[in-house]
Amino acid sequence: MKLPRFCRWSLWLLLPALVAPVVAQDSSSPAPTAAEATVAGPTPVEAFLRSPLIQVPALNRAGTHVAALFSGGGETYQLMVKEIGVDGSEVFIGGGNGVQVTGFWWLDDQHIAYTLANLGGAQLGLLVVDVNDPAGAYPVFQYGAATVVGVPAGSPMKPLVWVSVGGPDGQPAVVELDAALNQGGFIDVRGEENEEAWAQVAEFNDAHVLRVVPTPAGRTQLGYLADAEGNLGFAYTADENGRVVLHVWDGTGWIPSALDLEEIDIVDVGQQIGELLVRLRSGDGEPAGLFLMDSLTGEVGELVLRDENYDFNGAIYRDPASHTIVGAIYDRAAPTSVWFNESYRKLQGVLSAFFPGKLVQLLDGSNSGDLLLVAVSSDRNPPAYYTVNLTKRTVGLLASERPWINEDDLRPTSVIKYTTADGKKLDAYVTLPEGASKDNPAPLVVLPHGGPWARNSWGFDAEVQVLAARGYAVLQPNYRGSTGYDWLFAEKARADFAMMRLDVSRAVKTVLRTGMIDEKRVAISGGGFGGYLAVASMVDDPTLYACGVTFSGIYDWTRLANEIGLEREDDPSYGAIFKLLGDPATDRAQFNAISPAERIGQLQAPLLVVRELGGESVEQKEAEALVAELRAKQKPFEVLTLTGGSLLQTRLQLFEGIEAFLQKHL
């Protein structure tokens, strides 16, 4: 099952010592302008590891303003608003003094709703700001989690918001909020005697609630979807057995759907009320296509898109004015845009002509169609965001995600095909350092992706480029189970971890045959499922790798199953995997076969185990157990303990530790 993106909120306790949020920028750390120039000279490692300058830009429907999350090159984000076609600096809203903006939604052409959280991640509430009065932001929901589900086209200042407290008995619920009601700023709840303040918070929040949507039946609320017009459309709940159930809103209440979400991947909502866009396997050896479906009956409608070589694995694009589905953006060997009508196909040609040789993706547009927001990137160009005025035929740079990187330092990435043991052709990506040749073969770092049901794709990758800049070739193999390839394999291949490991080794051997890689200097490094594959590869292909790095991996699946317990199939992180793996008590041989900890004695090359200081996660426990097993078997290993600090400091510590390890053993 693949659900659309939604947030799963959990209640949290607000510590009395928290500083009340403010809407002014922290004057102690002024943000640089969004159009900060590219630095000259070699790019330092810190530049690759910094958080992107800008994320998720979006236009208002009039095309007069664009908003985005903006970091200023630091680690926390503010809301940036820029008036298009007007000279001058951007306006920054929220953030500073221990809080940051975590998301935003345009309501109408003047108003934006955005969420604030403290630096520990606890959500402080939902605020609204008029772009013509950036200093006048005001909260509409205080001291709780809130996410906008939909902005109705007919009443945009009455958004539908999923709040952590708002339903019967103080439970989470979807409410219609009065976003135009300004009752002033946050109520100060600090101090020990704050019962009166909390009562004021409850009254404040209640005053903004215009109506409470009935809660759908089920043990747990999982998420909500609006329809194409921004009105309430669908809900997800988990029943008493942990099964995910879809509910359809009929205007007055929820109707349970008969759809089996274990078999159907919901991509988005359709064109009509009660209609869905779903990804369905063909059953006849063709890639999974994108179809319209009736959400109540399950009747399959029109085929929207089917690629000849890849399962559909992306998102759709709607015309901003009509909300009609006009295109889709998904991954083939590289990200691809497909348009369903001639006007958008011609538009793509116009955009590509503005940026020759680059990947140009249409992100947003005004209702008039005259003003567009696009992302422009390549393997050697970090994503940059531009506004395009079609009437004036002008282009304006909003910002690059990483303007501090010298693009002359970046290396091209090539797409290769390799053949699996059972004859399937899969994609992998190779980036060679400057000077690599058959006469001067480079050391190789293999980076299997996590997931496992994710994929690598062609484009700029900061981790790849920082390694290439330091003389390493990089291989990013997709393996069975990677998004886009399910049609090539039987369902059981999604849990065939041994064959995934073999796919990785065959990709490595394919690259070695080019003669551009020093076969005695191959390392493998990964995190999450990639960390598991790194250890499994070193154990089961002991002569292929000179060293390896692992972090946040699972190395004994039986141990993990016992750690999580009998409710493992409901686990939010590993439940989907255990539904395929089954029970170690009844299939011990399979669990042993996919657990490299069972064969750690086969390890020959040095392994770097990355772990965090403290922590009680299952991944941390796996790291500690792996270290104990390596020590008991007297195998060559090193430990890198991340001591915390800022996000950038932690990233630097991780990279510097890995680089020192690679220099020693590669």
N, C-alpha and C positions, 0 to 999 in steps of 0.2 A: 504494500500500500504506500502511496505517495500523496500526502496531503499538501495543499497549497500552503504557502508561508503564513503562519499565524503566531501570535505571542501566547505563551502559557504563563500567566501571572501567578505569583505566589505572594501571600500576605507577608508583611515584614513589620518589624518593630522599630519605630523611630527612636533613636537614642536622644535623650534630653540635651546632650551636649552639641547636637548639630546646630550649625549656624543657619539662621533663616535665609532662604534664597533671595537673591537680588537679581535685578534685570540689567544692571550696569556692567559694562566690561571692566574686568580687573585692571585697573590703571597701572599696576606694578608689572604687567607683562603685555604691553601693547602688541597687537597683531600686525604683521606686515601686510602690505597690500596684496590682493589676490593675484595680481599680475606680476609678482616678484620675479625678477629676471633670473635666468639660468646662471649658475656660478661658472667662473672660468677656472681652468686647470683640472687636474685629476679629481675625481669625485671621492671624498672620504667615505669610509664604511658607514659612518653615522647617517649619511644622506640616504643610503639604501634602507636603513632600518627605522627611520622616522615615520610617524604616522602620516598618511596622505594629508596634504594641505586642505583638500576640499572633497566632499562626498555628497552623493545623491542630490544633485541640483534639480530644481523643478520650476517651471514657469507658472505664472498665473494665467488664467484663460484669456485675459485681454492682451497678453504678451507685453505688458509694460514693465514687469519686474520679474526677477529670478531670485530664488532663495536656495540656500545650500547649507550644509554643515561645514564649518570652517574651523580648522585647528590652529591657524597661525604658525604651523610647524611644531606645535607642542603636542601634548598627549590628550587634551580634552577639547571638546568642540563647543563652539557657539553657533548661533543662527546668523548667517550672513544674508543680507538683502541688498540687491543692487537694482537701481532703476536703469532700464535698458535705453541706450541712446543718449544718455546724459553723462557729461563729463563729471568726474569727482570720485571720491573714495566710496567704498562700500560702507554700509551701516552694520554694526555688529550688536546682537541682542542676546541677552542671557549669558550664562557662564560667569566664571570668576568667583572669588570668595568661596571656594570649596564646592561649587556645583558646575554642572555641564548640561548642555542640550543634547538629548539622546534621539530625538525624532521630531518631524514637523509635517504639517498638512496644510495646504492652501484651503481656506474656506471659501472666500469670495476673492475678488480682485484686489482688495485692500487688507484683508485679515488673514493671519496665519495662526494656527494652533500649534503649540510645541510643548514637548515634555522636558522636565528638568529632573535630574538625579544628582545625588551627592557622589563624591569620588569613589565611594565604596559600592556604588551601583544601586543604592536604595532610591526608589522613585519618590519625588517630592510633589509631583502634581502636573496638571495641565494648565498652560497659560495661553492667552490670546494677545496678539499685538496688531495694531494698525500700522501698516508700513509708512504712513504719513506722520506717525507719532511714535517713533521707535522707543522713546524713553517711557512711554505710557503703558507698557505691558501689564496685564493683570491676570491673576489666577481665576480659573473657573472650576477647578477641582483641586483641593489641597490635601497634602500628606497621604497620598495613596497612589497606586498604579492606575494609569489611564491610557488607553490607546484608542485612537479614532478608527472605528470600523468602516464608517461611510459618511460621505458629505452629500446629502440629497441635493440634486440639481435644482429643485424648486425651493429649497429652504436651507441654503448653505450655512447660515448662522445658527442652525439647530442640528449640529452634527450628532451622529450616533456614536457613543463612546462606551467601550468596555471598561468598567471601573472595578477596582478591587473590593470596594464596599459600596453598596447601593441597592442591592436587592433585598428580598425578604430575609429577616434575621441577620442582616449585615453581610450577606453573601455577595460574591461578585455578580454583576449583571450588566446588561447593555441598557444604557439610559439615553434619552434625548436631552442634550444640554442646551441651555440658553447661553450661547457664546457671546451675545451682545451685552449681557448683564455684567457691569463693572462694579464690584462691591469693595474695591480697594485692594490692598496688598495682602501678603501672607500674615496670618495670625501667629504671634510669638507663643510657642508651646514649651519653651525652655523652662527649666526649673522644676523643683519637686512638687510644688503645689500648682498643678496645671490642669486639674479636672475641669475647671471653668473654661480654660482656653480650648480644651478638646471638645467641650460642648459647643463652643462657638464655631469650631471647625465643622462639626456635624451640621449645624444650622446653616453655615455658609454653603456647604456642598449641597444640602437639600434645596436651598433657594435657587440653585442653577438647574435642578432636575425638573424638566417639563413633563416627562413620563418615564416610567420604568417598563421595559419590555419583559413580558413573562419569560421565565427561565425554562429552557427546554428540559425535558425529562432526561435523567441520567445521573450517574454517580458523580461525574466530574465534567465541568465545562472545559472544552479544549480550544475553541476558537469560533470566530464568526466571519462571514463574508457578506459584503454588500453586493447588490446587483449592478448592472452596467450603469444605472442612473444614480448610484450612490445610496439607494434605499436598502433596507435590511433584506437579505436574501436567504442565507443559510447559516446553520450552526452545526458544530461538532461536539458530541459528548462521548464519554466512555461509560458503558453500562457496567453492571456489577461484575461481569466476567472480564472486564478490560477491553471489550470489543468496541471499536469506534463506530458510532452511529451518526449518520447525516440526518439533519432535520431541515425542512423547507418551510419558510415563513409564508403564510397565505394572506397576510394583512391583519389578522387578528390573533393568530396562534401558530404553533409549530406542528407540522405534520411529519412523523417519522418516515424516512425514505427506506425503500426496500433494497437499495443498492448495497452490494457487498463491497466495502471499501478495501477488503483484502485483495480484490481482483481488479479494481478500477483505480487508476491514478487520476485524480482531479487536478487539472492545470489551472482553470480559471472559470469564471461564470460566462454564460453564453450571451446571445443577443436578446432573447426573450425572457420574461419572468419565469423562473423555475427551470431554466435551461442551464446546462453545464457544458464546459469544454473538458473532455477527458482524453487521456491517452490509452489506447487499446491495442493489445497485441492482435495481429491479424490471424494467427493460427495456421497460416499457409506459407510460412517461411519468409514473410516480408517484414520489414521493420515496423515497429509500432507507430501508428498514425494518430493524428489529432482529429477527434470527432465531436460533433454536437450530440448531446444526450438529454432526454427528459429525466429530470432528477427524481421524479416519483415512480415512473413506470420502468425506467431503465431502457426505454426504446432508443435505439441508436439512430441518429440522424445523419446529416451531411458529413462527408469526409472533408475536413478543412485543409489538412496537409499530411502528406506522407513522403518522406525522403527515401531515395533508392538504397541508401547505404547505412543510414543511422536511424535509430529510434528517435522520435521527437523528444527533446530534452530541454526546451527553453520556455519562452514566454511569448504572449501575443502583444500586438500593438493595436490600440484603438484610435480612430480618428477623434481628435479632442472635441470637436463640435458635435458630431453625431453619435459618438461612442460606438460606431460600427467597427467590427474587427476587420482591419485592412492589411495586417501583416503579422509576421512572427520572426523572432530572433532566437536562434538556437545554435548549438555546437555541431559542426561537422569536424573536419580536421582543424578548422579555424572557425571562429564565430561567423555566422552567416545570417543575413537578412533576406527574407522572402516576402514579396508583396503580392496581394491578391487582386489588385486592380492596376490599370495602366498608369493612372496619374501618379500613384506612389512609386511605381517602377521608374517612371521618368524622373521623379523627385530624387530617388536614390542616385540616379545618374548625375543629376545636377550637383548633389552634395559631394559625390566622389570627385567631380571635376574641380570643386573648390579645394580639395585636399588630395591631390594625386599621389598614388602609392601608399596611401594610409587606409586603415580600417575605419570606416565612418558609420556610426550607428545613430539612428534617429531616436532620441530619448523622449521628446516632448514637443508640443507645438501650441500656438495660440488658436483660439476658435476660428479666427479669420484665415488661418493657414499661411499668413505672411511671415510670421516670426517662428523660427524653429530653434530647438536646443539639441545639439549633437555632441557625441563623444568621439574623439579622434585619437587613434593610437596605432601602434605597431609593435613588433618585437623589440624595436630600439627606441620607442617613444612611449613614455608613460602616458596614460590617458589624460587628455586635456579637453576642456569643455568650452564650446563656442556657441554664440548665438548667430544665426544666419537670417538676415532680412532679405527675403526673396524679392520683394518689390524694389528695394534699393540696390539689391545684389551686393550687399556688404556683409562682412564677417567680423565679429567682435570676440576677442578672447575673454572668457570669464576667468578661468584659472587652469593651470596644470595641477595634477595631483602631486607632482614632485618637481617643482621648478628648480630646485637646488641640485638636481642631477645633471651633469654634463653629458648630453646624449652622444657626444663623440666617443665617450668611454664605453658605450654599450655594444654588445655583440649580437649578430643576427642569430635567430633560431630557425632551424630547418625541421621540416616534418618528414619522418621516415615511416615506412611500413615494415613490420616484421611478421613472421609467420609463427603461429603457436604450434604446439606439438600435435594438435588435431586439425591443423591445416587452415586456421582462420587468420585473416589479415587484420592487424590492429595498428593504431597510431602510436608513435612515440616522438619525442621532441629532443633535438640535439642542439646544444649551444657550445661552440668551440671557442677557446680563448685566442687572443691575438697570437699569431706565430705558429699555431698548431699545423703540422703537416706530416706526411709520411716520413720525412726525414727528421722531424722533431715532434714525435707523438706526445700527446698531453696526458696527464693523469685525469682520471674520470671519477666524478661523484654521481652516483645513481640516486635519484630522489623519487621513490614510489609514493604516490599520493595517499592520503588518508581516506577514510570513508567507512567501508571500501567502495560504497556505491556513489562515487563522485567521479571526476575525471580531470586530467590535465588538458589544457587547450593552448593553442598558439597565441602569443601575445607577450606583452611586457610582464616580467616576473622578477621582483626585487631580489629574492633569494638566489635565483639563477644568475642574475647579473653580478651580484656581489662576489659569487664564487668564480665566475668567468673572469672578472676583473683581476682576480688574484691567481690566474693561471690554470684554473681547473676547467676541463670540459664537463658538461652537465648533461645527463640523460634523464628525461622524465617519461617513463613508460606508462601507457595505459594498459590495463590487464583485464581479463574477463571479470565481469561485474562492474567495470567502469561504465558510467552513464553513456548511453548510445549504442551499446553492444549486446543488450540482452537478447535481441532477436537471433543472434548468431549461436546462442548456447541454450541448452536445456535449463530449466528453472533451478535445478540442483547446483548449477555452476555458480550461482550467486553465493553459495557457501562452500565452494570448493577451494579452500585456502591453499591447499597444496598445489593445485594447478595455477593459481594466481602467482605463487612464488616461482613456479616453473616458467610462466609467461615472462616474468621480470628477467630471469636469467637468459631466456632466449633473445629478449630485446638487447641485453648487454652483449651477447655473443654476436648479434647482427652488427652492432656498432664496432666491435673489435675487428670484424672482417674488413672494415674500411682502411685499416692501417694507420688511422689518425690518432689512435689511442694506445697508450702504453699498457699492454695487457697485464703487466705485473704491478700496476699502480691503479687499481680499481677499488673505490670505496662505495659503501651504500649507507644512506642516512635517511631517517624518516621519523615522523611523529604520529601518534595515534595508531591507526591501522598500518600506516607506513612504517612506524617503529616496529610493529609486529613483523612485517615483511622483512625489515632489515635484519632482525635476529634470525628469523626462519631461513633467510637466504644464506646467512653466514654459517648456520648450522648444517643445512642440507646441501649447500654448494660451497664447501669449505675451501676449495682451491681457487675459486673465482675471485674472491675479494681479499684485498690486503688489509682492510680494517673496516669498521662500521660504527655507526652512531645510532642510538635509539633513545626516544623519550616518549612518555605517556602511552606506552604500548601494553598489550596483553600478551603474555608469554605462556600461560597455562590456562586453557579455556575451562578445564575441569575446576581448577582452583577458583576462577572467576564465578563459575556457576554456583559453587558452594558459598562463595562470599555474598553473592546477591540473594540467594535463597530460592525458595519454590516459586516466588512471584517474579522470576527472572524475565519471563516473556512480557511483563508489563513495565520493565525497567526502561526509562526514557532514553538511555544511551545505548543499551545493548539488547533491548527486547526484540527488535526486528531480527537481529542475528540469531538469537536463541530460538526464535520460531522456526528458523531453517536448520539450525544445528541439532535441535532436539535435546534429549536428556542424557547427560554423561553416565547416569546409572544404567541405562539400557544400551548405550553405544560407546562404551569405553574406548574401543579400538579407534574409532573415528576421532574422538577428542584427543587421544594420545598422538595420532598422526598429524594433527594440526597444531600441536603444542610444542614449540621448540624447546621449552624448558625440560621436556622429557628426554631430549637428546643433546643437552648442553655439553656433554662430554665430547661431542664431535667437533666443537668449536676449535679452530686453529689460530685465527687471526685476532688481533686486539679489538676489543669492543669498548666503546665509550658509552656509559649509562648516565643519562642526564636525569636528575631528580630535583625536586623542590625541597627547600628547607621546611621541615614540618609538614603538616597536611595529612589528611586521613582518607584521601580518595582511593578508589580501587586501583587506579593507575599508579599512585604513589606506593601502595602496598605491593603491586607487581614489581615495581622497580627495586624495592627493598628485597623481595624474595629472589629476584634475578641476581642481585649482587651477592646474596648469600650462597646461591647455587654456583655462581662462578668462582667464588672463593673456596667453596668446598671441593670443587673439581680442579682447583689450581689452574684455572684458565686465565689467559692474559686479558686484563680489563682495567679500565680507569673509571672513576666516578667524577662527574661534574655536578656540584650542588649549587643550584641557583639560590642566591641569598636574598632575593627580593629587591625592593627599591622601586624606582619609576619604571614604567613600561620600557622606555628606551634603554635605561640602564640594564634591565634584565635581558633585553634583546642583544645588547652589546656583550654582556657577560656570556650569553649562550654562543654567539658567533665567535668571539675570541677564544672560548674554550674549544669549540669544534675546530677552528682554524689551527690552533696549536697542536691539537691531536692529529689532524691531517698532515701537517708539516712533519710531525715526528714519524708517522707510520706510512706515508704515501710517497 
